[in-house]
């Protein structure tokens, strides 16, 4: 399957959904609840990444707070194994909340046959009084060898709303 997303202009992608008038309850369609599905055979799941574990650290002397969130999950399929782990660290200075920052690391492992695909992500968001600075690096590896790395980096002006 190939999916295309067209941004903006007269040919921008869109989703058209039916509208149900709020005033006319009788005109609302009768939605049928989906049938429950059994999990396909051979799939086992470990713990869920979300909600994960939170740790809050307060340094009263420096008037700073750090919050660390981390989670992981694992799923086994008849054709392979999938593992995912993620960690986010938030840092806030009481005297300068405008310089708050978050850093995150994620890693996905997909074993299929004799091959291991790994996706690594690195998130860095920092700020000053005028701008948020966003940076994300994504790396794809096959059997430990880097196939592709891509970086997204963008300053985003604060709108002070």
N, C-alpha and C positions, 0 to 999 in steps of 0.2 A: 504494500500500500504506500502511496506517496500522498502527502498532504502539503498544501501550500498555504501560506499566510501572506496576504497582500496588505501592506500598510498604507492607509490614507488615500486621498484622492477619490475619484468616482468609482474606482475599481477595488476599493478596500474590502477586505474580508469582513463578513458579518454573520451573525446568527439571527435568524428570524424566528421568533417564538410567538405562539398564538396569545392573544390578549383575551382575558375573561373580565367582563365588566364587574366592578365591585358592587354596583347598585343592584344588579339583577342576579341574585343567587340561583334562580332557577335555570339560568343560561350556562351555569358552570358545568363543564363536562364531568362525567362520572369516571374518576380514575380508579383503576383496579390495582390493588396492592400486588407487588411482584411475588411470584412463587418463591418459597425458600429453596435455596440451592445447597446440595451436598458438596462438600469439598472434594475435588477430584482425588482419586486414589493415589497414594504415594507421596502426598504433600504433608510435611510436618513443619510447624512453625514454632519458633522460640519466642522469647519475650519481644514486646513491641518497643521500638525506639522511643516513641512518645508514650507517656509523659517523661520517661527517663528519670534522671536524678538531678536535683538542684543543690548547690552549695553556695551559701552567701558568707562572705568574709568581710568584716568591718574593721578598718584600721582607724581607731578614734584619734590617735596621735597625728596622723596625716590627713584625717577627715576624708577618707576615700573608702569606696565600697567596690567589691568585686563579686560578681555572681558568675558561677560556672554551671552550665547545663551540659549533660552528656547522656547519650542514649545509644542503644544498639539493638539490632534485630538479626535473626537468622531464619532462613526458610530452606527446607530441603525439598527438591523436586525429583521425580524419577530420572530426569536427564542432567541434574546437577545441583549445586548449592549456591545460595545467595546470602551474603553477609553485608551488613551496613552498620557503620558506626559514625557518630557525629559528636562534636564538642564545640560549644560556644562559650566565649569568655567576654563578659561585659565589665568595663571599668568606668567608674564615675568619680570625679573629684567634686566635693561639696562646694568649694570656692569657685570652681570653673565648670559648671555643668555643660557649658557649650563645647567643651573638649571631650565629651563622652565618646567612648569607642567600643567596638565589638570586633572580636576576631573569631573566626570559626574554621574548623577543619572537618571534612567529611571524607569517608572512604567507602566505596562500594566494591565488593568482590563477587564476581559471577563465574563459577566454575561450570564449564560445559565440556564434557568429555575430558580430554587431556589438557585443555587450555584454561587459563585463568585470565579473565578481563578485569581490570581494575580502573575505577574512576576515582580520582582524587580531586577534592575541591578545597580551595583556600579563600576565605572571605575576610576582607579587611574594610571596616567602615569607621572613619574617624570624622571629626568635625572641628570647626572653629565657629566664631560668632556669626560668620556670614555664609559658610559653605559646609555641606556634607561631602566627604571624599569616599567614593565607592570604588573598590577594586575586588575582582573575583578572578581566580586562576583555576582553570579546569584542565586536568591532565588525564589522558586515556593511555593505558598500557595493556599490552598483551604478553602474557608470560614474563612479566617484569621489564619488558622493553617498551620505551615510550613510543607511542604511535603519533600522538598529537597533543599539543598544549595550546591553549587559547587563553588570552587575558582580556577581560573587560575592565575598563577604567574610566571613571567619569566624575567630575565635580558636579554637585547638584546644589544650586543656590537655595538657601533657606528662605521660606516665604513668611516666616514669623507669624503664622496664624495661630 
